[in-house]
């Protein structure tokens, strides 16, 4: 389902949770892709920027107050998430086990 659709239908806390899970999965995918593609973390950053841009375009439209507030919260979180990915790239983190990445995780379940 496109992000714009589930943003409209789910409660704010669920939306933020799903957004953070998607972000964590995207970043860990970037780390895992480094074995075959040295630019995979850059792709994770580009994906984050694209997601942030889509949210900004949404908030510029006509929205009801609760949806606008939810999207503004997501913009704040996504901007912070973008900066984290950029910092990971600058610090040359190359593993999900690096402290710089682990320090960003609130809860981690080992499967």
C-alpha positions as CSV (number, residue, x, y, z in Angstrom):
1,X,0.0,0.0,0.0
2,X,1.4,3.4,-0.8
3,X,2.6,5.4,2.1
4,X,0.2,8.3,1.5
5,X,-2.7,5.8,1.9
6,X,-1.7,4.2,5.2
7,X,-0.9,7.7,6.6
8,X,-4.5,8.6,6.2
9,X,-6.1,5.5,7.7
10,X,-4.0,4.5,10.7
11,X,-3.8,6.1,14.1
12,X,-0.8,8.4,14.7
13,X,1.1,6.0,17.0
14,X,0.7,3.1,14.6
15,X,1.8,5.3,11.7
16,X,4.9,6.4,13.6
17,X,5.7,2.8,14.6
18,X,5.4,1.6,11.0
19,X,7.5,4.5,9.8
20,X,10.3,3.7,12.2
21,X,10.2,-0.1,11.4
22,X,10.5,0.8,7.7
23,X,13.4,3.1,8.4
24,X,15.3,0.6,10.5
25,X,14.7,-2.1,7.8
26,X,15.9,0.3,5.1
27,X,19.1,1.2,7.0
28,X,19.9,-2.4,7.9
29,X,19.3,-3.4,4.3
30,X,21.9,-0.7,3.4
31,X,24.4,-2.3,5.8
32,X,23.7,-5.7,4.4
33,X,24.1,-4.5,0.8
34,X,27.6,-3.1,1.5
35,X,29.0,-6.6,0.8
36,X,28.0,-6.3,-2.8
37,X,27.5,-2.6,-3.4
38,X,29.6,0.0,-1.7
39,X,26.9,2.6,-2.4
40,X,24.0,0.8,-0.7
41,X,24.1,3.1,2.4
42,X,23.9,6.1,0.0
43,X,20.8,4.4,-1.6
44,X,19.3,4.2,1.9
45,X,19.9,7.9,2.4
46,X,18.4,8.7,-1.0
47,X,15.3,6.6,-0.2
48,X,15.0,8.5,3.1
49,X,15.3,11.9,1.3
50,X,12.6,10.8,-1.2
51,X,10.3,9.7,1.6
52,X,10.8,13.1,3.4
53,X,10.1,15.0,0.2
54,X,6.9,13.1,-0.3
55,X,5.7,14.0,3.2
56,X,6.6,17.7,2.6
57,X,4.5,17.7,-0.6
58,X,1.6,16.1,1.3
59,X,1.6,18.7,4.0
60,X,1.5,21.5,1.4
61,X,-1.9,20.3,0.3
62,X,-5.3,20.7,1.9
63,X,-5.4,18.4,5.0
64,X,-7.5,18.2,8.1
65,X,-5.9,19.2,11.4
66,X,-5.2,15.8,12.8
67,X,-3.6,14.5,9.6
68,X,-1.5,17.6,9.2
69,X,-0.2,17.2,12.7
70,X,0.6,13.6,12.2
71,X,2.5,14.4,9.0
72,X,4.4,17.2,10.7
73,X,5.5,14.8,13.4
74,X,6.6,12.3,10.7
75,X,8.6,15.1,8.9
76,X,10.4,15.9,12.1
77,X,11.2,12.2,12.7
78,X,12.2,11.6,9.1
79,X,14.5,14.6,9.0
80,X,16.2,13.3,12.1
81,X,16.4,9.8,10.5
82,X,17.9,11.3,7.4
83,X,20.6,13.0,9.5
84,X,21.4,9.7,11.2
85,X,21.9,7.9,8.0
86,X,24.2,10.7,6.7
87,X,26.2,10.5,10.0
88,X,26.6,6.8,9.6
89,X,27.9,7.3,6.1
90,X,30.3,10.1,7.2
91,X,31.6,7.9,10.1
92,X,32.1,5.0,7.7
93,X,29.9,2.6,9.6
94,X,29.7,-0.7,7.7
95,X,27.9,-3.1,10.0
96,X,24.7,-3.4,11.9
97,X,26.9,-4.3,14.9
98,X,28.7,-0.9,14.9
99,X,28.1,1.1,18.0
100,X,27.0,4.2,16.0
101,X,24.0,2.2,14.6
102,X,23.3,0.2,17.8
103,X,23.1,3.5,19.7
104,X,20.2,4.6,17.5
105,X,18.0,1.6,18.2
106,X,15.5,1.8,21.1
107,X,14.7,-1.9,21.1
108,X,16.3,-4.7,19.2
109,X,14.9,-8.2,18.9
110,X,17.3,-10.9,17.8
111,X,15.5,-13.3,15.5
